[in-house]
Amino acid sequence: MNIALDTAVSGMLNAQAQAGAASERLVNAAAKGEGIIQAVIAVKRAETAQKASAEMVKVADDMMRTTLDIIV
C-alpha cells in the first residue's frame, strides 16, 4: 500500500509543479500579448492530474483500511 500512496503523492507533487510552471507561462504570455490558449490548457491538465492523484490517495487509503479490517 505504501507504494500506491507514494506514487499518488508523487503524482500530486508533480502536478503541482506543472501547474506552477503553466501558470508562469500563462502570465508571461499574457504580459507579452501572445496567445494564452496553450498555457491555459496546460493549467487545466495540471489541475486534472492533481485531482486524479488525490483520488488515487483516497483509493489507496480505502484499500489500506480494508486490509487492516481483514487482518484485525
Order of alpha helices (4+ residues) and beta strands (2+ residues): alpha-alpha
